[in-house]
C-alpha cells in the first residue's frame, strides 16, 4: 500500500459508493473517514473548527443525505476561517436544480457520480492535492 498521509473526509450515505470509491482511495494510501449523515458531518466540521479534530485535505460531499442537505454542510465548511480553505468535491447525481442553489458557496469541483469512475475521481483528487 502506498502512503501519502493525505486525509479524506467522505460524506456519503450510499454504502456501495463508499466501498467502491473508498477502496481505491485506501489502496492509494489515503486515510479515509466516512460519515453517512449530514448531522454527523456538521458535528465533525464543528470539531475541526474548534481544533478538536484534524482538518482533512479534501472533503468528498454527497448533496443528498438522509437528514440534512449536503449544501448545508458545504455552507458550514465555507462559513468558518478554520475550514473555509478545505478542498471540497461535491458528488451528486442531481443535475441542475441542486447545483444552482449552491452557486454562492463554491465547491472546488462538482462531480456527477454516474459519470466518473473511481480511477477518474482518484486522478482528480491527486491533481487537486498535487500528488504525483
HUZIHU-V504325 format. One record per helix or strand of 3 or more residues. SS is the DSSP state (@ for helix, = for strand). FROM is the first residue (numbers start at 1). LEN is the number of residues. If there is no record, write none. Layout:
SS,FROM,LEN ; SS,FROM,LEN
This chain:
=,7,5 ; @,15,13 ; =,31,5 ; @,38,13 ; =,58,5 ; @,70,10 ; =,87,6 ; @,97,5 ; =,109,4 ; @,113,3 ; @,118,11
